[in-house]
Amino acid sequence: MNIVLKFILLIMLGYACGNISFAKAFSHNRNIMQSGSGNPGTMNMLRTHGALLGILTLIFDAFKAFAPSLIAYHWIINSHSVELAEIALYSAGFAAVVGHIYPAVNKFKGGKGIASTFGVFLAANPIVALIIFVISFVFFLIVKIGSLTSMVYILTFGICQTIISALNGYWITTILLWSILILDIYAHRENIKRLLSKTERITSFQEGIKKDLENLKKKKQIKLESKNQKQEKLEDKFKYKIEKTTNKLERKLNEKLNKNAKKVKRVEKRLNKKENRLTAKDEKLAKKWKLAKAIEIEKEKIEN
């Protein structure tokens, strides 16, 4: 395949990867574009959603630039020089950073490119990138200003990598590297103004952790409430079933009692009838007995 076509495909891949907004994906319940500074990046996620989602955003935003950069390097180095492979790496990385800052899928309104730049640095020189990242993170914990930490990080790496590239004689990679850095600095122009006027936002990592703990408490409370609601529903269902069963049993019992009462009434009626009949017979017998007695008395009188 033609080298120019390869570069076009790699740049397209980088830009496409850069368009993926992990900040928007992780802030599904609260749109990051409408929270805090409105920037879909690591620092705004840290401020508005806590340390955990801030770190996840950093990792995934770095990966979306790291992956195409590394793919570009290994694809080109198989058939071309190391210098050309590094040019491909920075070209794909630059495209990913452009895709992050100016995503076509979000009307060209994206983040500020630092996490994606970190991904390119990891692909280019992982050891130097990680050492400077750790130092910058400690610096961030002290100053608590994300934009200042970002500038310190990218410029420190830029200087280190420029020296390495100069020693190897890779000037095109140096130009591409500084193109990424200039793009990042331009994306931070408002932050730089606020830094100069000493009005830049403070971002505390500790506050982010506190926010995570608060979110965990809220989630636990919500789970507990939902559990209680489910239990209440089950209790209500159980009570309803008991009431239904009790009502059915009462109805059946009442029906049986009514049937038995009717039977008792019938028996009583029959007994009353029999009693009446016996009474009538007794009266007849009493009358006959009286008559017989009267006849005997009369006979005795006649005989006497």
Helices and strands as residue ranges (DSSP letters): H 3-18, H 22-26, G 32-34, H 42-49, H 51-77, H 82-101, G 104-106, H 114-124, H 126-143, H 146-168, H 171-187, H 189-196, H 205-303
